[in-house]
């Protein structure tokens, strides 16, 4: 059993596919968290999260306004 606060906790990281966010995601995975990262740009997300791609959940999101 791990002593990490994040062990087996579900965490949603907005901005997790960016440079800073991807490092945060890697740390959470190392601590045992179940991490979900929404992304707009799949290529960027896969590039920045390549070290943990098989350990996280990536979901595409689309932001739309009706202006």
KEMAR-80667 format. One record per atom (N, C-alpha, C): residue number from 1; atom name; x, y, z. Coordinates in Angstrom, 3 decimals, decimal comma. Each point is the difference from the previous one (the first is absolute). Last residue first. Example, Ala and Ser with C-alpha at 12.3 -4.5 7.8 and 13.67 -1.06 7.14 Angstrom:
2
+-----+----+----------+----------+----------+
:   i : at :        X :        Y :        Z :
+-----+----+----------+----------+----------+
:   2 :  N :   12,850 :   -2,250 :    7,080 :
:   2 : CA :    0,820 :    1,190 :    0,060 :
:   2 :  C :   -0,770 :    1,090 :    0,730 :
:   1 :  N :    0,290 :   -5,720 :   -0,070 :
:   1 : CA :   -0,890 :    1,190 :    0,000 :
:   1 :  C :    0,900 :    1,200 :    0,000 :
+-----+----+----------+----------+----------+
//
This chain:
67
+-----+----+----------+----------+----------+
:   i : at :        X :        Y :        Z :
+-----+----+----------+----------+----------+
:  67 :  N :  -22,235 :   32,311 :  -30,774 :
:  67 : CA :    0,008 :    1,444 :   -0,234 :
:  67 :  C :   -0,363 :    0,297 :   -1,415 :
:  66 :  N :    0,265 :   -4,216 :    3,227 :
:  66 : CA :   -0,930 :    0,343 :   -1,076 :
:  66 :  C :   -0,101 :    1,515 :   -0,174 :
:  65 :  N :    4,002 :   -3,762 :    1,743 :
:  65 : CA :   -0,927 :    1,052 :    0,424 :
:  65 :  C :   -0,886 :    0,364 :   -1,183 :
:  64 :  N :    3,460 :   -4,334 :    1,701 :
:  64 : CA :   -0,777 :    0,689 :   -1,014 :
:  64 :  C :   -0,882 :    1,071 :    0,650 :
:  63 :  N :    4,292 :   -3,951 :    0,666 :
:  63 : CA :   -0,655 :    1,161 :    0,611 :
:  63 :  C :   -0,708 :    0,782 :   -1,090 :
:  62 :  N :    1,864 :   -5,261 :    0,831 :
:  62 : CA :   -0,277 :    1,024 :   -0,998 :
:  62 :  C :   -0,773 :    1,117 :    0,678 :
:  61 :  N :    3,478 :   -4,567 :    1,241 :
:  61 : CA :   -1,132 :    0,867 :    0,292 :
:  61 :  C :   -0,089 :    1,092 :   -1,044 :
:  60 :  N :    2,290 :   -5,286 :    1,152 :
:  60 : CA :   -0,084 :    1,172 :   -0,857 :
:  60 :  C :   -1,184 :    0,851 :    0,443 :
:  59 :  N :    3,130 :   -3,445 :    3,023 :
:  59 : CA :   -1,313 :    0,203 :   -0,605 :
:  59 :  C :    0,015 :    1,289 :   -0,816 :
:  58 :  N :    3,386 :   -3,997 :    2,667 :
:  58 : CA :   -0,073 :    1,220 :   -0,802 :
:  58 :  C :   -1,399 :    0,112 :   -0,578 :
:  57 :  N :    2,566 :   -2,692 :    4,280 :
:  57 : CA :   -1,166 :    0,039 :   -0,873 :
:  57 :  C :    0,001 :    1,347 :   -0,702 :
:  56 :  N :    4,372 :   -3,063 :    2,043 :
:  56 : CA :   -0,988 :    1,062 :    0,239 :
:  56 :  C :   -1,188 :   -0,177 :   -0,943 :
:  55 :  N :    4,080 :   -2,682 :   -0,040 :
:  55 : CA :   -0,385 :   -0,005 :    1,409 :
:  55 :  C :   -1,064 :    1,049 :    0,336 :
:  54 :  N :    2,395 :   -0,760 :   -4,275 :
:  54 : CA :   -0,664 :   -1,265 :    0,311 :
:  54 :  C :   -0,498 :   -0,076 :    1,441 :
:  53 :  N :    2,404 :    3,893 :   -1,567 :
:  53 : CA :   -1,199 :   -0,209 :   -0,822 :
:  53 :  C :   -0,755 :   -1,273 :    0,351 :
:  52 :  N :    4,221 :    2,350 :    1,740 :
:  52 : CA :   -1,068 :   -0,567 :    0,833 :
:  52 :  C :   -1,281 :   -0,310 :   -0,785 :
:  51 :  N :    4,113 :    1,910 :   -1,909 :
:  51 : CA :    0,542 :   -0,866 :    1,056 :
:  51 :  C :   -1,073 :   -0,692 :    0,837 :
:  50 :  N :   -0,983 :    3,296 :   -3,501 :
:  50 : CA :    0,458 :   -1,289 :   -0,540 :
:  50 :  C :    0,514 :   -0,959 :    1,069 :
:  49 :  N :   -2,100 :    4,714 :   -0,190 :
:  49 : CA :   -0,323 :   -1,032 :    0,991 :
:  49 :  C :    0,498 :   -1,384 :   -0,406 :
:  48 :  N :    0,570 :    4,013 :   -2,714 :
:  48 : CA :    0,365 :    0,420 :    1,355 :
:  48 :  C :   -0,220 :   -1,075 :    1,058 :
:  47 :  N :   -1,199 :   -0,860 :   -4,610 :
:  47 : CA :    1,420 :    0,356 :    0,068 :
:  47 :  C :    0,407 :    0,296 :    1,448 :
:  46 :  N :   -4,552 :   -0,826 :   -0,971 :
:  46 : CA :    0,788 :   -1,227 :   -0,106 :
:  46 :  C :    1,498 :    0,271 :    0,098 :
:  45 :  N :   -2,941 :    3,699 :   -0,025 :
:  45 : CA :   -0,220 :   -0,806 :    1,201 :
:  45 :  C :    0,861 :   -1,259 :   -0,033 :
:  44 :  N :   -0,028 :    2,753 :   -3,811 :
:  44 : CA :    0,697 :    0,652 :    1,108 :
:  44 :  C :   -0,114 :   -0,834 :    1,277 :
:  43 :  N :   -2,425 :   -1,452 :   -3,751 :
:  43 : CA :    1,431 :   -0,139 :   -0,254 :
:  43 :  C :    0,827 :    0,597 :    1,145 :
:  42 :  N :   -4,782 :    0,485 :    0,057 :
:  42 : CA :    0,450 :   -1,365 :    0,284 :
:  42 :  C :    1,510 :   -0,165 :   -0,179 :
:  41 :  N :   -3,127 :    4,223 :    1,365 :
:  41 : CA :    0,956 :   -0,320 :   -1,055 :
:  41 :  C :    0,637 :   -1,353 :    0,312 :
:  40 :  N :   -3,215 :    1,707 :    2,922 :
:  40 : CA :   -0,538 :    0,528 :   -1,253 :
:  40 :  C :    0,870 :   -0,410 :   -1,171 :
:  39 :  N :   -1,017 :   -2,358 :    5,190 :
:  39 : CA :    0,898 :    0,681 :   -0,932 :
:  39 :  C :   -0,772 :    0,538 :   -1,193 :
:  38 :  N :   -0,209 :   -2,253 :    5,565 :
:  38 : CA :   -0,698 :    0,425 :   -1,215 :
:  38 :  C :    0,971 :    0,759 :   -0,912 :
:  37 :  N :    0,911 :   -3,843 :    3,918 :
:  37 : CA :    0,441 :    1,263 :   -0,590 :
:  37 :  C :   -0,850 :    0,315 :   -1,231 :
:  36 :  N :    0,378 :   -3,311 :    4,842 :
:  36 : CA :   -0,709 :    0,265 :   -1,243 :
:  36 :  C :    0,406 :    1,385 :   -0,480 :
:  35 :  N :    1,977 :   -4,022 :    3,746 :
:  35 : CA :   -0,031 :    1,345 :   -0,573 :
:  35 :  C :   -0,758 :    0,029 :   -1,323 :
:  34 :  N :    1,013 :   -2,696 :    4,874 :
:  34 : CA :   -0,658 :   -0,350 :   -1,259 :
:  34 :  C :   -0,313 :    1,335 :   -0,668 :
:  33 :  N :    4,127 :   -0,924 :    3,701 :
:  33 : CA :   -1,324 :    0,538 :   -0,324 :
:  33 :  C :   -0,516 :   -0,569 :   -1,319 :
:  32 :  N :    4,428 :   -0,646 :    2,412 :
:  32 : CA :   -1,038 :   -1,035 :   -0,005 :
:  32 :  C :   -1,400 :    0,487 :   -0,310 :
:  31 :  N :    4,554 :    2,216 :    0,062 :
:  31 : CA :   -0,577 :   -0,096 :    1,344 :
:  31 :  C :   -1,153 :   -0,999 :    0,070 :
:  30 :  N :    2,090 :    0,998 :   -4,152 :
:  30 : CA :    1,037 :   -0,584 :    0,857 :
:  30 :  C :   -0,516 :   -0,212 :    1,426 :
:  29 :  N :   -2,742 :    2,289 :   -2,998 :
:  29 : CA :    0,062 :   -1,417 :   -0,371 :
:  29 :  C :    1,021 :   -0,717 :    0,879 :
:  28 :  N :   -0,251 :    4,633 :    0,454 :
:  28 : CA :   -1,194 :   -0,636 :    0,553 :
:  28 :  C :   -0,016 :   -1,491 :   -0,299 :
:  27 :  N :    3,420 :    2,581 :   -1,940 :
:  27 : CA :    0,188 :   -0,128 :    1,453 :
:  27 :  C :   -1,196 :   -0,693 :    0,653 :
:  26 :  N :   -0,242 :    1,037 :   -4,595 :
:  26 : CA :    1,006 :   -1,044 :    0,231 :
:  26 :  C :    0,217 :   -0,237 :    1,495 :
:  25 :  N :   -2,788 :    3,581 :   -1,260 :
:  25 : CA :   -0,637 :   -1,295 :   -0,256 :
:  25 :  C :    0,981 :   -1,143 :    0,266 :
:  24 :  N :    1,703 :    4,344 :    0,190 :
:  24 : CA :   -0,891 :   -0,228 :    1,144 :
:  24 :  C :   -0,679 :   -1,369 :   -0,138 :
:  23 :  N :    2,499 :    1,505 :   -3,588 :
:  23 : CA :    0,902 :   -0,387 :    1,091 :
:  23 :  C :   -0,793 :   -0,290 :    1,277 :
:  22 :  N :   -2,329 :    1,640 :   -3,709 :
:  22 : CA :    0,453 :   -1,363 :   -0,272 :
:  22 :  C :    0,968 :   -0,491 :    1,081 :
:  21 :  N :   -1,601 :    4,523 :    0,062 :
:  21 : CA :   -1,002 :   -0,980 :    0,408 :
:  21 :  C :    0,439 :   -1,432 :   -0,205 :
:  20 :  N :    2,706 :    3,598 :   -1,572 :
:  20 : CA :    0,011 :   -0,082 :    1,467 :
:  20 :  C :   -0,958 :   -1,085 :    0,478 :
:  19 :  N :    0,112 :    0,653 :   -4,696 :
:  19 : CA :    1,348 :   -0,265 :    0,516 :
:  19 :  C :    0,010 :   -0,182 :    1,514 :
:  18 :  N :   -4,642 :   -1,145 :   -2,329 :
:  18 : CA :    0,995 :    1,047 :   -0,219 :
:  18 :  C :    1,325 :   -0,340 :    0,654 :
:  17 :  N :   -4,131 :   -2,511 :    0,376 :
:  17 : CA :    0,740 :   -0,335 :   -1,219 :
:  17 :  C :    1,033 :    1,065 :   -0,345 :
:  16 :  N :   -3,111 :    0,250 :    3,769 :
:  16 : CA :    0,983 :   -1,051 :    0,200 :
:  16 :  C :    0,789 :   -0,383 :   -1,240 :
:  15 :  N :   -3,820 :    3,152 :    1,074 :
:  15 : CA :    1,303 :    0,560 :   -0,337 :
:  15 :  C :    1,112 :   -1,027 :    0,106 :
:  14 :  N :   -3,919 :   -1,197 :    2,904 :
:  14 : CA :   -0,187 :    0,867 :   -1,154 :
:  14 :  C :    1,331 :    0,695 :   -0,266 :
:  13 :  N :   -1,203 :   -4,573 :    2,681 :
:  13 : CA :    0,985 :    1,067 :   -0,131 :
:  13 :  C :   -0,283 :    0,781 :   -1,276 :
:  12 :  N :   -2,334 :   -3,659 :    3,811 :
:  12 : CA :   -0,182 :    0,619 :   -1,309 :
:  12 :  C :    0,942 :    1,186 :   -0,086 :
:  11 :  N :   -0,214 :   -4,754 :    3,154 :
:  11 : CA :    0,373 :    1,400 :   -0,127 :
:  11 :  C :   -0,207 :    0,447 :   -1,445 :
:  10 :  N :   -0,948 :   -4,204 :    3,983 :
:  10 : CA :   -0,286 :    0,445 :   -1,356 :
:  10 :  C :    0,249 :    1,499 :   -0,075 :
:   9 :  N :    2,444 :   -3,750 :    3,361 :
:   9 : CA :   -1,007 :    1,072 :   -0,091 :
:   9 :  C :   -0,179 :    0,369 :   -1,471 :
:   8 :  N :    3,248 :   -3,277 :    1,922 :
:   8 : CA :   -1,303 :   -0,495 :   -0,449 :
:   8 :  C :   -1,103 :    1,063 :    0,002 :
:   7 :  N :    4,167 :    1,746 :    2,287 :
:   7 : CA :   -0,054 :   -1,404 :   -0,371 :
:   7 :  C :   -1,440 :   -0,437 :   -0,242 :
:   6 :  N :    1,806 :    4,428 :    1,561 :
:   6 : CA :   -0,656 :   -0,185 :   -1,293 :
:   6 :  C :   -0,157 :   -1,455 :   -0,417 :
:   5 :  N :    2,286 :    1,449 :    4,043 :
:   5 : CA :   -1,372 :    0,490 :    0,084 :
:   5 :  C :   -0,772 :   -0,319 :   -1,273 :
:   4 :  N :    4,201 :   -3,036 :    1,584 :
:   4 : CA :   -0,321 :    1,214 :   -0,732 :
:   4 :  C :   -1,472 :    0,374 :    0,157 :
:   3 :  N :    2,520 :   -3,957 :    1,619 :
:   3 : CA :   -0,346 :    1,031 :    0,973 :
:   3 :  C :   -0,364 :    1,314 :   -0,681 :
:   2 :  N :   -0,505 :   -5,463 :   -1,608 :
:   2 : CA :    0,777 :    1,233 :   -0,109 :
:   2 :  C :   -0,467 :    1,021 :    1,031 :
:   1 :  N :    0,048 :   -5,645 :   -0,113 :
:   1 : CA :   -0,848 :    1,183 :    0,000 :
:   1 :  C :    0,888 :    1,239 :    0,000 :
+-----+----+----------+----------+----------+
//
